[in-house]
Amino acid sequence: MNEGESVVARRRRVAGWVRDQAGSDLVVLPELWTTGAFAYEEFGSEAEPLEGPTYEAMAEAASDAGVWLHAGSVPERDPDGSLYNTSLVFSPSGALAAAYRKIHRFGFDKGEAVLMGAGDELVTVRLPHTVLGVATCYDLRFPELFRGLVDAGAETLVVPAGWPERRRSHWTLLAQARAVENQAFVLACGTAGTHAGVPQAGHSIVVDPWGEVLAEAGPGEQVLTVDFDPTTVAGTRERFPALKDRVLGLDRPRR
């Protein structure tokens, strides 16, 4: 989604989009869509408590549509005053199924890296037909996080992002790499337009466990609808059991 409107107006518009997806199983939104991932000066002023207005709007929209909703992430203000880049996942009843505080903060000692705290917990969510592994944007560059999610049972890896256009080739490459090495589906949802003067990559992408791109959005604002069968992950891992041959990082002797 593009910038250029108030947070209140954007929240209302996005809730309408979610309601329009009634009949879908899962809806995914991008990272920090209320402010823009590079709008550092807005993080403090627009930060919300976990159960703030975005939480309430997305919970209601998920319930109205009857969908699982990964509501992207919001700038969360903890009761102690700390800020976090926090993803919210809602069930079709509108209940909060999970919250994930982004572990790897971008900025190299600037921006998000100094303004927001780091999460320290891996998060998975069990859906009726798959287990989601939750990550956010810059996390995509750290394969050990995704291997940890797979070890926790993840079969579908969901990555909302505010990825810049100048590194779009990395976005596609890394999404495919995380899918192949973990034999999992990857749903990577990116922002469009320009945020705080930084052109965004767009190009949300869905990749299957073999690294094949099932669908890819363009550079502009759009809703990408994709049909896939997450139960095929188990068959892929059985037919090509590469994960069973892991040696490093495991508490077991080498074969």
C-alpha positions as CSV (number, residue, x, y, z in Angstrom):
1,M,0.0,0.0,0.0
2,N,1.1,3.6,-0.7
3,E,1.5,6.4,1.8
4,G,-0.2,9.8,1.5
5,E,-3.2,9.5,3.9
6,S,-3.7,9.7,7.6
7,V,-3.3,6.7,9.8
8,V,-7.0,6.7,10.6
9,A,-8.0,6.8,7.0
10,R,-5.5,4.1,6.1
11,R,-6.7,1.9,9.0
12,R,-10.3,2.2,7.8
13,R,-9.4,1.4,4.2
14,V,-7.3,-1.6,5.1
15,A,-10.1,-3.0,7.3
16,G,-12.3,-2.7,4.3
17,W,-9.8,-4.7,2.2
18,V,-9.7,-7.4,4.8
19,R,-13.5,-7.7,4.9
20,D,-13.5,-8.0,1.1
21,Q,-11.4,-11.2,1.4
22,A,-14.3,-13.1,3.1
23,G,-14.0,-16.7,1.8
24,S,-10.2,-16.7,2.0
25,D,-8.4,-18.8,4.6
26,L,-5.5,-16.4,5.4
27,V,-5.0,-12.7,4.7
28,V,-1.5,-11.0,5.1
29,L,-0.7,-7.3,5.3
30,P,2.7,-5.6,5.1
31,E,5.1,-4.3,7.7
32,L,4.4,-1.1,9.6
33,W,1.6,-0.2,7.1
34,T,0.2,2.4,9.5
35,T,3.3,4.6,9.3
36,G,5.7,3.3,6.7
37,A,8.8,1.2,7.6
38,F,11.1,4.2,6.9
39,A,9.1,6.9,8.6
40,Y,11.3,6.8,11.6
41,E,10.1,10.2,12.9
42,E,6.6,8.9,13.1
43,F,7.3,5.7,15.1
44,G,7.0,7.5,18.5
45,S,4.0,9.7,17.7
46,E,2.0,6.9,16.1
47,A,3.0,4.0,18.4
48,E,0.1,2.2,20.0
49,P,-0.3,-0.2,23.0
50,L,-0.6,-3.8,21.9
51,E,-4.4,-3.6,22.1
52,G,-4.6,-0.2,20.5
53,P,-6.8,1.1,17.7
54,T,-5.1,-0.9,15.0
55,Y,-5.5,-4.1,17.0
56,E,-9.2,-3.3,17.5
57,A,-9.8,-2.5,13.9
58,M,-8.0,-5.6,12.6
59,A,-9.6,-7.9,15.2
60,E,-13.0,-6.7,14.1
61,A,-12.2,-7.0,10.4
62,A,-10.9,-10.6,10.8
63,S,-14.1,-11.5,12.6
64,D,-16.3,-9.9,10.1
65,A,-14.5,-11.7,7.2
66,G,-14.1,-15.0,9.0
67,V,-10.4,-15.2,8.1
68,W,-7.1,-15.8,9.7
69,L,-5.4,-12.4,9.5
70,H,-1.7,-11.7,9.7
71,A,-2.2,-7.9,10.2
72,G,1.3,-7.0,9.3
73,S,3.1,-5.0,12.0
74,V,2.6,-1.9,14.0
75,P,4.8,0.3,16.1
76,E,3.9,-1.0,19.6
77,R,4.6,1.0,22.8
78,D,5.2,-1.3,25.7
79,P,3.9,-0.1,29.1
80,D,7.5,0.6,30.1
81,G,7.7,3.1,27.2
82,S,9.9,0.9,24.9
83,L,8.9,0.7,21.2
84,Y,8.7,-2.6,19.2
85,N,8.0,-3.6,15.6
86,T,5.2,-6.0,16.5
87,S,3.2,-8.3,14.2
88,L,-0.3,-9.3,15.1
89,V,-2.1,-12.5,14.0
90,F,-5.8,-12.9,14.5
91,S,-8.1,-15.9,14.3
92,P,-11.4,-15.9,12.4
93,S,-13.2,-15.1,15.6
94,G,-11.1,-11.9,16.0
95,A,-9.1,-13.3,18.9
96,L,-5.4,-12.6,19.0
97,A,-3.6,-15.8,18.1
98,A,0.0,-14.4,18.3
99,A,2.1,-11.3,18.6
100,Y,5.7,-11.3,17.3
101,R,8.2,-8.6,18.2
102,K,10.7,-8.3,15.3
103,I,14.1,-9.8,16.3
104,H,16.4,-8.3,13.7
105,R,16.1,-4.5,13.5
106,F,17.3,-2.7,10.4
107,G,19.4,0.4,10.4
108,F,23.0,-0.3,11.3
109,D,22.9,1.8,14.5
110,K,20.3,4.2,13.0
111,G,16.5,4.3,12.5
112,E,14.7,1.2,13.7
113,A,17.9,-0.3,15.1
114,V,18.1,2.4,17.8
115,L,14.4,3.5,18.1
116,M,12.9,0.1,18.7
117,G,13.7,-2.8,21.0
118,A,14.4,-6.3,19.8
119,G,12.2,-9.2,20.3
120,D,13.6,-12.5,21.6
121,E,11.0,-15.1,21.0
122,L,10.3,-17.2,17.9
123,V,6.5,-17.4,17.1
124,T,4.5,-20.0,15.3
125,V,0.7,-20.2,14.9
126,R,-1.2,-23.4,14.3
127,L,-3.9,-23.0,11.6
128,P,-6.3,-25.8,10.6
129,H,-4.2,-26.9,7.7
130,T,-0.7,-25.6,8.4
131,V,1.6,-24.0,11.0
132,L,2.7,-20.5,10.3
133,G,6.2,-19.3,11.1
134,V,6.2,-15.5,11.7
135,A,9.1,-13.2,10.7
136,T,9.4,-9.6,9.6
137,C,11.3,-7.9,6.7
138,Y,15.0,-7.7,7.7
139,D,14.6,-11.1,9.5
140,L,14.6,-12.6,5.9
141,R,18.4,-12.2,5.8
142,F,18.9,-14.5,8.8
143,P,18.4,-18.1,7.9
144,E,18.9,-19.4,11.4
145,L,15.7,-17.7,12.5
146,F,13.7,-19.6,9.8
147,R,15.4,-22.9,10.7
148,G,14.3,-22.3,14.2
149,L,10.7,-21.8,13.1
150,V,10.9,-25.0,11.1
151,D,12.2,-26.8,14.1
152,A,9.2,-25.5,16.0
153,G,6.9,-27.0,13.3
154,A,6.4,-24.2,10.8
155,E,5.4,-25.2,7.3
156,T,4.3,-21.8,5.9
157,L,6.6,-18.9,6.5
158,V,5.0,-15.4,6.5
159,V,7.1,-12.3,6.1
160,P,5.5,-8.9,6.0
161,A,8.0,-6.2,4.9
162,G,8.8,-2.7,4.0
163,W,11.5,-3.6,1.5
164,P,13.2,-0.9,-0.5
165,E,13.1,-1.0,-4.3
166,R,16.9,-0.6,-4.6
167,R,17.3,-4.1,-3.1
168,R,14.4,-5.8,-4.7
169,S,16.5,-8.5,-6.3
170,H,17.5,-9.6,-2.8
171,W,13.9,-9.7,-1.8
172,T,13.0,-12.3,-4.4
173,L,16.2,-14.2,-4.0
174,L,15.9,-14.5,-0.3
175,A,12.3,-15.5,-0.3
176,Q,13.1,-18.3,-2.7
177,A,16.1,-19.4,-0.7
178,R,14.1,-19.5,2.6
179,A,11.5,-21.6,0.8
180,V,14.0,-24.1,-0.7
181,E,16.3,-24.5,2.3
182,N,13.3,-25.0,4.7
183,Q,11.1,-26.9,2.3
184,A,8.2,-24.6,3.2
185,F,5.9,-22.1,1.5
186,V,6.9,-18.5,1.8
187,L,4.4,-15.7,1.8
188,A,6.3,-12.4,1.6
189,C,4.1,-9.3,1.6
190,G,5.8,-6.0,0.8
191,T,4.7,-2.3,0.7
192,A,4.3,-0.3,-2.4
193,G,4.8,3.3,-3.4
194,T,7.3,5.6,-1.6
195,H,7.5,5.8,2.2
196,A,9.4,8.7,3.8
197,G,11.1,9.3,0.5
198,V,12.2,5.7,0.1
199,P,10.8,3.9,-3.0
200,Q,9.4,0.5,-1.9
201,A,9.8,-2.7,-3.8
202,G,6.2,-4.0,-3.8
203,H,6.3,-7.3,-5.6
204,S,4.7,-9.4,-2.9
205,I,5.5,-13.0,-3.6
206,V,4.4,-16.6,-2.8
207,V,7.0,-19.3,-3.2
208,D,6.5,-23.1,-2.9
209,P,8.8,-25.5,-1.1
210,W,10.7,-26.1,-4.4
211,G,11.4,-22.4,-4.8
212,E,8.9,-22.0,-7.6
213,V,7.1,-18.6,-7.6
214,L,3.4,-19.3,-7.5
215,A,2.4,-15.7,-7.8
216,E,4.0,-12.3,-7.7
217,A,2.5,-8.8,-7.4
218,G,3.7,-5.8,-9.4
219,P,5.3,-2.6,-8.0
220,G,2.0,-0.9,-7.2
221,E,-0.7,-1.2,-4.6
222,Q,-2.8,-4.3,-5.0
223,V,-4.4,-7.4,-3.4
224,L,-2.7,-10.6,-4.6
225,T,-4.9,-13.7,-4.3
226,V,-3.2,-17.1,-4.4
227,D,-4.5,-20.7,-4.1
228,F,-2.0,-23.3,-2.7
229,D,-2.1,-26.5,-0.7
230,P,0.0,-26.3,2.4
231,T,-0.4,-30.0,3.1
232,T,2.0,-30.7,0.3
233,V,4.9,-29.6,2.6
234,A,4.9,-32.9,4.3
235,G,5.1,-34.8,1.1
236,T,7.9,-32.6,-0.2
237,R,10.0,-33.2,2.9
238,E,9.3,-37.0,2.7
239,R,10.3,-37.3,-1.0
240,F,13.4,-35.2,-0.6
241,P,14.4,-35.5,3.1
242,A,17.2,-33.0,3.1
243,L,16.2,-31.6,6.5
244,K,17.0,-35.0,8.0
245,D,20.6,-34.7,6.9
246,R,21.3,-31.6,9.0
247,V,24.4,-31.8,11.2
248,L,25.4,-28.4,12.4
249,G,23.3,-26.7,15.0
250,L,21.7,-29.9,16.3
251,D,22.2,-31.5,19.7
252,R,22.9,-34.9,18.2
253,P,26.0,-36.8,17.2
254,R,27.1,-36.7,13.5
255,R,26.1,-39.8,11.6
